[in-house]
Amino acid sequence: MWTNNKEGLQVVLRRCLLVGVIFGVCGGNGSYGSNRSYGSNRSYGSGESNGAQRLGQSSTSEIQTVISRKSQPTPNFAGTWKINHAMSESPSPVFAKTEVSLVVTQDEKQLRVEQKLRLNGHDQPSQPLQYRLDHTPHEMHVARPVAGKAKLTSRWLVKEGRLELRSVIETLLLDEKGEKTADAKLVTIEYWELLEGGKLLKVVRVKEWPDRTESSRLIFERQ
C-alpha cells in the first residue's frame, strides 16, 4: 500500500512542478501555497527529483524561447521603394530597361503593395495586392502577371526576420486562336527582408510557371 501511495505522490509532485513552471501554481518547494506542504524532509529518490527538475528546466526554456520570439519587433515595410539594378538579379531580358518601384502600406492587420513598372519611358498598368498579416487568405481577381483569381497569404518567419508572401493565381491557358487549352496555376513566393537599418529592402522572388521556374533577387532603396 505504501509503495502505491509513494508512486502516486511522485506523479503528483512531477505534475505540480510542471504546472508550476507553466502557470505559476505551485511554490518552489512543491507546495500549494506557503501553509500546505507535502513534507520538506521526506525524500522520494534523487533520480525522480532530478528528472522532474530537468523537465521543469526544459519547459522553462521552451516558454522563454516563445516569449523571446514574440517580443521581437515586427519589420515595417511601409514606404516607397525603387529598384537598384546594380545590386539586383533577374532572368527577365528587359529587366535592365525597366524601372521598378514598390509602394507599400502596412498596419497591424494587412500589407498592401503596388508594383509599378516603367518600360521605355511608358508606365505599365499596375494593380495593388493586399495580404492579411493574420495568416488568413485573401482572394481577389487580378489582371497581371496573368488574368485569373488570386489567393494571397502571408507568413512571418520570425527567427529569420523575414516576411513570406505567397500568391496562387488560377488561370487558363489559351492557344493562338484564344481558345482554352487547360487550367493552370501561377505560384509566386516572395521573401521580404530589411537591410542596413531599413534603408534597403531585399525581395527574393520565385515564380513557378506551368513549364518553368524563375528566381529573382531584387534590392530596393527607400525613397
C-alpha positions in Angstrom: 0.0 0.0 0.0 2.8 2.4 0.9 4.5 1.7 -2.4 1.4 2.6 -4.4 0.9 5.8 -2.4 4.5 6.7 -2.7 4.4 6.2 -6.5 1.2 8.2 -6.8 2.7 11.0 -4.8 5.7 11.1 -7.1 3.3 11.6 -10.0 1.5 14.4 -8.2 4.8 16.2 -7.4 6.0 15.9 -11.0 2.7 17.3 -12.4 2.8 20.0 -9.7 6.3 21.0 -10.8 5.4 21.1 -14.5 2.2 23.1 -13.9 4.0 25.4 -11.5 6.6 26.2 -14.2 4.0 27.0 -16.8 1.3 28.7 -14.8 2.9 29.6 -11.5 0.5 27.5 -9.5 2.9 25.7 -7.2 5.6 27.1 -4.9 9.2 26.3 -5.5 9.2 23.7 -2.7 6.4 21.7 -4.3 3.6 23.1 -2.1 0.2 24.6 -3.0 0.7 27.9 -1.1 3.0 28.6 1.8 0.9 26.8 4.5 0.4 23.4 2.8 3.3 21.2 2.2 3.9 17.5 1.4 6.8 17.4 3.7 10.1 19.1 3.1 12.1 16.4 4.9 10.7 13.4 3.0 12.7 12.2 0.0 11.3 10.2 -2.9 14.6 9.4 -4.7 17.1 11.7 -6.2 16.6 10.2 -9.7 12.9 11.2 -9.7 13.8 14.6 -8.3 16.4 15.2 -10.9 14.1 14.1 -13.7 11.4 16.5 -12.6 13.9 19.3 -12.3 15.1 18.6 -15.9 11.6 18.6 -17.1 10.9 21.9 -15.4 14.0 23.4 -16.8 13.2 22.2 -20.3 9.6 23.7 -20.1 11.0 27.0 -18.8 13.5 27.1 -21.7 10.7 26.5 -24.3 8.5 29.2 -22.8 11.3 31.7 -22.7 12.0 30.9 -26.4 8.4 31.6 -27.4 8.3 34.8 -25.4 11.6 35.9 -27.0 10.2 35.4 -30.5 7.0 37.2 -29.8 8.9 40.2 -28.2 11.0 40.8 -31.4 9.8 43.9 -33.3 7.8 43.3 -36.4 9.5 44.7 -39.5 7.7 47.6 -41.1 8.0 47.7 -44.9 5.8 50.8 -45.4 7.2 53.3 -47.8 8.2 53.9 -51.4 11.0 51.7 -52.8 13.0 52.0 -56.0 14.9 49.2 -57.7 18.7 49.2 -57.6 19.6 47.4 -60.8 23.3 47.1 -60.0 22.6 45.1 -56.8 19.7 43.1 -58.2 19.5 39.9 -60.3 16.6 38.9 -62.6 16.2 36.5 -65.6 14.0 39.0 -67.4 15.5 40.2 -70.7 14.0 43.6 -70.3 14.9 44.0 -66.6 17.8 46.4 -67.1 15.5 48.7 -69.1 12.6 48.6 -66.7 12.2 51.0 -63.8 10.6 49.1 -60.9 9.1 50.7 -57.7 7.1 49.4 -54.8 4.5 51.4 -52.9 3.8 49.7 -49.6 1.4 50.5 -46.8 1.3 48.4 -43.7 -0.6 48.2 -40.4 -1.2 45.5 -37.8 -3.8 43.7 -39.9 -2.6 44.0 -43.5 0.1 44.8 -46.0 -0.8 46.4 -49.3 1.8 46.5 -52.1 1.6 48.0 -55.6 4.4 47.3 -58.0 4.8 50.0 -60.6 6.7 49.4 -63.8 8.0 51.9 -66.4 9.4 50.4 -69.6 11.0 52.6 -72.3 9.5 55.7 -70.7 6.0 54.3 -70.5 4.1 53.5 -67.3 2.7 50.0 -67.3 -0.7 49.1 -65.8 -0.5 48.1 -62.2 -2.8 46.6 -59.5 -2.4 46.7 -55.7 -2.3 43.4 -53.9 -3.5 43.1 -50.3 -2.1 40.5 -47.9 -3.6 39.9 -44.4 -1.0 39.6 -41.7 -3.0 37.3 -39.5 -2.2 34.4 -41.9 -5.8 34.2 -43.3 -6.1 34.1 -47.1 -7.4 37.0 -49.2 -8.9 36.3 -52.6 -9.2 38.7 -55.4 -9.3 38.9 -59.2 -6.1 40.1 -60.9 -5.1 41.1 -64.4 -1.3 40.7 -64.1 1.0 39.0 -64.4 -1.8 36.8 -65.8 -5.5 37.2 -65.5 -7.3 35.0 -63.0 -8.4 34.5 -59.4 -5.6 35.0 -56.9 -5.3 33.6 -53.4 -2.9 35.7 -51.3 -1.4 34.6 -48.0 1.4 35.8 -45.7 3.6 34.2 -43.0 6.1 35.8 -40.6 9.4 34.0 -40.4 10.3 35.4 -37.0 13.7 33.7 -36.4 14.9 34.9 -39.9 13.3 38.4 -39.6 11.5 37.9 -42.9 8.0 38.0 -44.3 6.8 35.4 -46.8 4.2 36.5 -49.3 2.6 33.8 -51.4 0.1 34.2 -54.3 -1.6 31.4 -56.2 -3.3 32.5 -59.4 -5.7 30.2 -61.1 -5.8 31.0 -64.8 -6.4 29.5 -68.2 -4.0 28.5 -70.9 -5.1 29.7 -74.4 -4.0 28.7 -77.8 -3.2 31.0 -80.7 -6.9 31.3 -81.5 -7.8 32.3 -78.0 -9.4 29.0 -77.1 -8.9 27.4 -73.7 -6.4 24.5 -73.7 -6.0 23.8 -70.0 -6.3 25.1 -66.5 -3.1 26.3 -64.9 -1.7 27.9 -61.8 1.0 30.5 -61.3 2.6 30.4 -57.9 4.7 33.3 -56.7 6.6 33.2 -53.4 8.4 36.3 -52.1 10.7 36.7 -49.1 11.0 40.3 -47.8 13.8 41.4 -45.6 15.0 44.9 -44.4 18.7 45.6 -44.7 21.1 48.3 -43.4 18.7 49.5 -40.8 15.7 49.7 -43.1 17.4 51.6 -45.9 17.3 48.7 -48.2 14.6 46.1 -49.0 15.6 42.7 -50.3 13.0 40.7 -52.1 13.7 37.1 -53.2 11.0 36.2 -55.7 10.3 32.7 -57.1 7.8 32.3 -59.8 6.5 28.8 -60.7 5.0 28.7 -64.1 3.4 25.6 -65.6 6.5 25.0 -67.7 9.4 26.7 -65.8 10.6 28.3 -62.6 12.1 31.8 -62.4 14.1 33.2 -59.5 15.0 36.9 -58.9 16.9 38.7 -56.2 15.8 42.3 -56.0 17.2 45.1 -54.0 15.1 48.3 -53.5 16.2 51.6 -51.9 13.9 53.5 -49.7 12.9 56.8 -51.2 
